[in-house]
Amino acid sequence: MGVFTRLAGALVDWRGDANGTANVAPYDAIGNRIAKRDKDILLATSEFMPLGVISDGVIRPARSDKMGNISIGFDTLELADPIEGATQNPLIWTNTLTTQTVTQAVSELILNGAAVTTINTGALIITNKQFVRNSRRALQAKARMRWSGTTNSVSEFGFGAPTTAISIGINNGAAIRLNSTGDLVVVLSFAGTDSAEVPIRTASQLAAEGFGNKYYTFDVILDDDSARFIIQGNGAVPFVDTTLSLGSGVAKLQNATHIPAFIRHFNSVSAPSAAGQIRISDFLVLSKDIVCNETFNQQLAGSHKGLHYNPLTFAQTANYTNNIAPTTRTPTNIAAGEATLGGQCSWNNAGTSFAASDVLDLAIFGFASPLPHPMIITELEIDTINLGAVNGATAYTIMYFLAFNQTAVSLATTIGRAIQILGFQTIPAAAPIGTPFSAPINKVLATSIVIDAGRFVVLGARVLSGTATASQVIRTIWTLKGVFK
């Protein structure tokens, strides 16, 4: 029989084994053994000694899978919007608006930016991307926000696919909600039906916290059979940290294999006394605990950071307009034919093809990487065709090259500039209209080419042989792969 004694506020059971050797088993103040063994049941009253870490001033138990393997925190970036510039990113968000507006300033995306107080009005933004849901692949939506909702308005953030901007209903997912009575609640939704709201902070508690006047980091984390909700202030212990577990009668957390994230604000059937808003300054979604073997460039491309779109204006970077032929340009050594990141450029010398000159470099395309984003080129391809007139009596040969990281588009610029020759393309003498030049130039870059923010990349050409032929037009197509960081 063990003998109990108290040590530092706990009970210690001194027991002897078959050889008479004493063993110590620590117990908590109410008799639960602190040192837990494999498959021991953890009671709500238990105190125990886990493997843990310290985060935000509180101890977090280390997470594991069902076999006891420690989760090592692999995260895959699924989507990120840093809310940069004055234009909302239409590649990431779709807006559903009922009278209320969504506006973006330099560092904030604002729902109900016009401060509408009319009943049955709202603003919903939902991600275009839907995120994969499967076992052992937790999803985390994180946003930095300020919620200034008032009674009779509703603010929400989480995973789900609401169908309207003005009514309750997540439609598969989980969310934090500031409801119409001013209380902070959390909800789950399965097969289009929301669970009952679970209160986590009352309106009076939020008022004492000064909730509507502060920015917080909100997290909604979907795991296999639970959803966790965290609201973190500036460097303090989380203001909210709660978990909803799956009920025994529910098949699974969501009735969906893919699920978007959303943020919504709306006024209910009674008018609020003052206009509520949601101000968002950062947003991202991560897949947790899974190695997808996606490179970081591929993860950035999943957030639409590929070279196809300007990372600030979200406009197409290549020169191509539906149903419109490109204007024929006259590139020079100091000015590019097209100020775009690839696409198509038709070029000649004021109506006549350039004659051979081994001492004249022409800037066909020139593009500056938008501040503050550097550009990484991983692959490029160049294709050329003869248009406008039959080629002259001499084979037409073009040498293409890349000038990158220079401070101006002019090829006379040398500061920071490097040149990489890409190859030659040619057509024979008397080649008819529509003759493609020799095989496309394709470069897969084992060492990526990096263009710093604000610096230029130029596709240049030097005509090594050919005659100036009236009306002859050279059409160059330049395709790039890579990302903006």
C-alpha positions in Angstrom: 0.0 0.0 0.0 1.3 3.4 -0.9 2.0 6.2 1.5 0.9 9.7 0.4 2.8 12.8 1.2 2.5 16.4 -0.1 5.3 17.9 -2.1 5.0 21.5 -3.5 1.2 21.4 -3.4 0.9 17.9 -4.9 0.7 14.4 -3.4 3.5 11.9 -4.0 2.8 8.1 -3.6 5.9 6.3 -2.3 5.5 2.7 -3.5 7.8 -0.3 -3.2 8.3 -2.8 -6.0 8.8 -6.6 -5.7 12.5 -6.0 -4.8 11.7 -3.5 -2.1 12.9 -0.6 -4.2 10.9 2.6 -3.7 9.2 4.3 -6.6 7.7 7.7 -6.8 4.4 8.4 -8.6 3.3 12.1 -8.3 -0.4 12.9 -7.9 -2.2 16.1 -8.1 -4.1 17.7 -5.2 -7.3 15.6 -5.8 -5.6 12.3 -6.3 -5.1 12.1 -10.1 -1.7 10.6 -11.1 0.3 13.4 -12.9 2.7 11.1 -14.7 0.5 9.6 -17.5 1.1 6.4 -19.3 0.2 5.2 -22.8 -3.6 5.3 -23.4 -4.3 6.8 -20.0 -7.6 8.8 -20.0 -7.1 12.5 -19.5 -9.9 13.7 -17.2 -11.1 17.3 -17.1 -9.8 17.6 -13.6 -6.4 16.0 -14.3 -3.1 17.8 -13.9 -0.3 16.3 -15.8 3.2 16.8 -17.2 3.0 17.0 -21.0 5.7 17.7 -23.5 4.9 21.3 -24.4 6.1 24.6 -25.6 5.5 28.2 -24.5 3.5 30.5 -26.9 2.2 33.9 -26.2 2.8 33.5 -22.4 0.8 30.2 -22.2 1.9 26.6 -22.3 0.8 24.6 -25.4 0.9 20.8 -25.3 2.7 19.4 -28.3 0.4 17.9 -30.9 0.6 14.4 -32.1 -1.1 12.0 -34.5 -3.1 8.9 -33.4 0.1 6.9 -33.0 1.9 9.3 -30.7 4.2 10.8 -33.4 4.9 14.4 -32.7 3.5 16.8 -35.3 6.4 18.8 -36.6 4.4 21.7 -37.9 4.8 21.5 -41.7 2.7 24.3 -43.2 1.8 24.8 -46.8 0.9 28.3 -47.9 -2.5 27.9 -49.6 -3.4 31.6 -50.1 -2.2 35.0 -48.9 -3.4 38.5 -49.3 -1.2 41.1 -47.6 -3.8 43.9 -48.4 -1.2 46.0 -50.2 -2.0 49.0 -52.3 -5.4 50.6 -53.0 -6.9 47.9 -55.2 -8.7 44.8 -53.9 -7.3 41.6 -55.3 -10.0 40.1 -57.6 -7.9 37.0 -58.1 -8.4 36.1 -54.5 -11.8 37.5 -53.6 -15.3 37.5 -55.0 -17.6 40.2 -53.5 -21.3 39.8 -52.8 -22.8 43.2 -52.0 -26.2 44.2 -50.8 -26.0 48.1 -50.7 -22.9 48.0 -48.5 -19.5 48.4 -50.1 -16.0 46.9 -50.0 -13.2 49.4 -50.3 -9.4 49.1 -50.0 -7.1 51.7 -48.7 -3.3 51.4 -48.6 -3.2 48.9 -45.8 -6.8 47.9 -45.1 -9.7 46.1 -46.9 -12.9 47.6 -45.4 -16.3 45.9 -45.4 -19.1 48.5 -45.2 -16.6 51.3 -46.0 -19.5 53.7 -46.7 -20.8 53.2 -43.1 -24.3 52.1 -44.1 -26.8 51.6 -41.2 -29.8 50.5 -43.3 -31.4 47.2 -42.4 -30.9 44.1 -44.5 -27.7 45.3 -46.1 -24.4 43.6 -46.1 -21.0 42.8 -47.7 -19.5 39.4 -48.1 -16.1 38.5 -49.5 -15.3 34.9 -50.2 -12.1 33.3 -51.6 -12.2 32.1 -55.1 -9.9 29.3 -54.1 -11.5 26.4 -52.3 -9.2 24.5 -49.9 -8.9 20.7 -49.7 -10.4 19.0 -46.7 -9.1 15.6 -45.8 -8.0 13.7 -42.7 -4.8 14.8 -41.0 -4.7 18.0 -43.0 -5.8 20.8 -40.7 -6.7 24.1 -42.3 -5.9 27.4 -40.7 -7.4 30.8 -41.8 -5.7 33.8 -40.2 -6.6 37.4 -40.5 -5.6 40.6 -38.8 -8.8 42.6 -38.3 -10.7 45.2 -36.3 -14.4 44.6 -35.8 -16.5 47.6 -34.8 -19.9 46.0 -35.0 -22.8 47.3 -32.9 -26.1 45.8 -31.8 -28.2 44.7 -34.8 -25.2 44.1 -37.0 -23.3 40.9 -37.5 -19.6 40.2 -38.3 -18.2 36.8 -39.2 -14.9 35.2 -40.2 -14.0 31.6 -41.0 -14.4 28.8 -43.4 -17.7 28.3 -45.3 -19.7 29.3 -48.3 -22.5 31.7 -47.3 -24.9 32.2 -50.2 -26.0 35.7 -49.4 -24.5 38.9 -47.8 -27.4 39.5 -45.4 -28.5 36.3 -43.6 -27.1 33.9 -41.1 -25.8 30.6 -42.5 -22.3 29.4 -43.2 -23.1 26.5 -45.4 -20.5 24.0 -44.3 -17.6 25.3 -42.2 -16.8 27.0 -38.9 -16.7 30.7 -37.9 -16.3 33.3 -35.3 -19.3 35.5 -35.1 -20.1 38.8 -33.5 -23.9 38.4 -33.4 -26.8 40.9 -33.5 -27.0 41.2 -29.7 -23.3 42.1 -29.5 -22.1 38.8 -28.1 -19.0 36.9 -29.5 -19.9 33.3 -30.4 -18.5 30.4 -32.4 -20.5 28.1 -34.7 -20.0 24.9 -36.8 -22.0 24.2 -40.0 -22.7 20.8 -41.5 -24.5 20.2 -44.8 -25.9 23.7 -44.8 -27.1 23.8 -41.2 -25.4 25.9 -38.5 -25.0 24.5 -35.0 -26.4 26.5 -32.1 -24.2 29.5 -31.3 -21.7 28.8 -28.5 -21.1 32.0 -26.5 -17.4 32.9 -25.7 -17.7 36.5 -24.7 -20.7 38.7 -23.8 -21.3 42.2 -25.1 -20.4 43.6 -21.7 -17.1 41.7 -21.6 -16.2 42.9 -25.1 -17.0 46.5 -24.0 -14.7 46.1 -21.0 -12.0 44.8 -23.3 -12.5 47.7 -25.8 -12.9 45.1 -28.5 -14.4 47.4 -31.2 -11.4 49.8 -31.0 -8.6 47.3 -31.3 -7.0 45.1 -34.0 -6.7 41.4 -33.3 -5.3 38.4 -35.1 -8.2 35.9 -35.7 -7.5 32.2 -36.3 -10.0 29.6 -37.3 -8.4 26.1 -37.5 -10.3 23.1 -38.8 -8.9 19.7 -37.7 -10.3 16.2 -38.2 -13.0 16.3 -35.6 -12.8 19.8 -34.0 -12.5 23.5 -34.8 -10.4 25.8 -32.8 -10.9 29.6 -32.5 -8.3 32.0 -31.3 -8.3 35.8 -31.0 -4.9 37.2 -30.2 -4.2 40.7 -29.0 -0.9 42.6 -29.3 1.6 40.3 -27.6 -0.8 39.2 -24.9 -2.2 35.9 -23.8 -5.0 35.1 -26.3 -8.2 37.0 -25.7 -10.2 34.0 -27.0 -9.0 30.4 -27.3 -11.7 27.8 -27.5 -12.5 24.6 -29.3 -15.7 23.0 -30.6 -15.6 19.2 -30.9 -17.6 17.1 -33.3 -20.8 15.8 -31.8 -21.2 12.0 -31.7 -24.2 12.1 -34.0 -22.5 14.1 -36.7 -20.8 12.2 -39.6 -17.8 14.6 -39.9 -16.9 18.2 -39.4 -17.9 19.4 -42.9 -19.9 17.8 -45.6 -17.5 19.0 -48.3 -14.2 18.0 -49.8 -13.3 21.6 -50.6 -14.2 24.7 -48.7 -13.5 28.4 -49.2 -12.8 31.1 -46.5 -15.0 34.1 -46.0 -15.5 37.4 -44.1 -18.9 39.0 -43.8 -20.6 42.0 -42.2 -24.3 42.8 -42.4 -27.1 44.7 -40.7 -30.0 42.6 -39.4 -33.7 43.3 -39.5 -33.4 46.2 -37.1 -31.2 49.2 -37.8 -27.9 49.4 -35.8 -27.5 52.6 -33.8 -24.1 53.2 -35.5 -22.4 51.7 -38.6 -20.3 48.7 -38.0 -17.3 47.8 -40.1 -14.7 45.1 -40.6 -11.2 46.3 -41.3 -8.8 43.7 -42.6 -5.1 44.3 -42.8 -3.7 40.8 -43.5 -5.1 37.4 -44.5 -3.8 34.0 -45.2 -4.7 30.3 -45.3 -2.4 27.4 -44.4 -2.5 23.7 -44.7 -1.1 22.1 -41.5 0.7 18.9 -40.8 1.1 17.8 -44.4 4.0 17.8 -46.8 2.7 18.5 -50.3 6.2 18.6 -52.0 5.2 22.0 -53.4 8.1 24.4 -53.9 7.7 27.8 -52.4 7.4 29.2 -55.9 4.5 26.8 -56.5 2.9 27.9 -53.2 3.3 31.6 -54.2 1.7 30.8 -57.6 -1.3 29.4 -55.6 -1.7 32.9 -54.2 -1.6 34.3 -57.7 1.9 35.6 -57.4 2.9 34.2 -60.8 4.4 36.5 -63.5 1.1 36.5 -65.3 -0.4 39.2 -63.1 0.9 42.5 -61.8 1.1 42.0 -58.0 -0.2 45.5 -57.2 -2.8 46.1 -59.9 -3.6 42.4 -60.6 -3.7 43.3 -64.3 -2.4 40.9 -67.0 1.4 41.6 -67.5 1.7 40.2 -71.0 0.8 42.2 -74.1 -2.3 40.7 -75.6 -5.7 42.2 -76.3 -8.8 40.3 -77.4 -9.6 40.8 -81.1 -7.0 43.5 -81.5 -3.7 43.1 -83.4 -0.6 44.5 -81.8 0.5 47.9 -83.0 3.8 47.7 -85.0 6.5 49.3 -82.9 10.0 50.8 -83.6 12.2 49.5 -80.8 15.5 51.3 -80.2 18.5 50.9 -78.0 16.9 53.1 -75.3 13.2 52.5 -75.6 11.3 49.2 -75.7 8.8 48.2 -78.3 6.4 47.0 -75.6 6.5 48.0 -71.9 5.1 44.6 -70.8 6.3 41.4 -69.3 6.2 39.4 -72.5 3.2 38.7 -74.8 3.5 39.8 -78.4 5.5 42.5 -80.1 5.3 43.4 -83.8 8.3 45.5 -84.8 10.2 47.1 -87.6 11.9 50.3 -88.4 9.1 52.7 -89.4 7.5 50.3 -91.9 10.7 48.6 -93.0 12.5 45.6 -91.4 15.7 46.4 -89.7 18.8 45.8 -91.8 21.6 43.8 -90.4 23.7 45.6 -87.8 26.0 43.8 -85.4 26.4 47.0 -83.4 22.7 47.8 -82.7 20.9 46.2 -79.8 17.1 46.7 -79.8 14.9 46.6 -76.7 11.8 44.5 -77.8 10.2 44.2 -74.4 11.0 46.2 -71.2 9.4 45.8 -67.8 10.1 47.0 -64.3 9.3 44.7 -61.4 6.7 46.6 -59.4 7.9 47.9 -56.0 8.3 46.3 -53.5 8.2 42.9 -55.3 11.3 41.2 -56.7 10.7 39.0 -59.7 12.1 35.5 -60.1 12.2 34.0 -63.7 12.5 30.2 -63.8 11.7 29.6 -67.5 11.2 31.5 -70.7 10.4 30.8 -74.4 10.7 33.0 -77.5 8.9 32.4 -80.8 9.2 34.5 -83.9 7.3 34.7 -87.2 7.6 36.7 -90.4 4.7 39.0 -91.4 3.9 41.9 -93.7 6.1 41.0 -96.6 8.2 38.3 -98.2 11.7 38.3 -96.7 14.4 39.9 -98.8 17.3 38.2 -100.7 19.3 37.5 -97.5 18.5 35.1 -94.6 17.1 37.0 -91.7 18.9 36.1 -88.4 18.1 37.5 -85.0 20.2 37.0 -81.8 18.0 37.3 -78.7 19.4 38.2 -75.3 18.1 39.0 -71.8 19.3 42.2 -70.0 18.2 42.1 -66.3 18.3 43.9 -63.0 19.2 47.2 -64.7 18.0 50.6 -63.3 16.4 51.8 -66.6 14.9 50.2 -69.7 17.7 51.6 -71.9 20.2 49.0 -73.0 22.9 51.6 -72.5 22.3 51.3 -68.8 25.1 49.4 -67.0 24.3 49.9 -63.3 23.4 46.5 -61.9 22.9 45.1 -65.4 23.8 41.6 -66.5 23.4 40.1 -70.0 22.5 36.5 -70.9 22.5 35.5 -74.6 19.5 33.3 -75.3 20.2 32.1 -78.9 19.5 32.6 -82.6 16.5 32.3 -84.8 16.5 32.6 -88.6 14.4 32.4 -91.8 15.8 31.8 -95.2 15.9 34.3 -98.1 12.6 34.9 -99.8 10.7 33.3 -97.0 6.9 34.0 -97.5 4.6 35.8 -95.2 3.7 33.6 -92.3 7.0 31.7 -92.2 8.0 30.9 -88.6 11.6 31.5 -87.7 13.6 28.4 -86.6 12.8 26.4 -83.5 11.6 28.4 -80.5 14.2 29.3 -77.9 13.3 27.6 -74.6 15.3 28.1 -71.5 14.6 26.2 -68.2 16.8 28.0 -65.7 18.5 25.8 -63.2 19.6 29.0 -61.5 16.7 31.4 -61.5 17.1 34.9 -62.8 16.2 37.5 -60.1 15.2 41.0 -60.8 15.1 43.2 -57.8 12.0 45.4 -57.0 11.9 48.4 -59.2 14.6 47.1 -61.6 14.1 46.2 -65.3 14.2 43.1 -67.3 14.6 43.6 -71.1 14.3 41.2 -73.9 16.7 42.5 -76.5 17.5 41.6 -80.1 20.3 42.1 -82.5 19.8 41.6 -86.3 22.9 39.7 -87.5 21.8 39.3 -91.1 19.0 40.5 -93.3 18.0 43.4 -95.5 15.6 46.2 -94.9 12.4 45.2 -96.7 9.4 47.5 -97.1 6.4 46.5 -95.0 8.2 43.5 -93.5 7.1 43.0 -89.8 8.8 40.7 -87.3 6.3 39.3 -84.7 8.0 38.1 -81.5 6.2 36.2 -78.7 7.9 36.1 -75.3 6.5 33.8 -72.6 7.8 33.7 -69.0 7.4 31.5 -66.0 8.2 32.5 -62.4 6.8 34.4 -59.5 6.8 37.8 -57.8 7.9 37.5 -54.2 
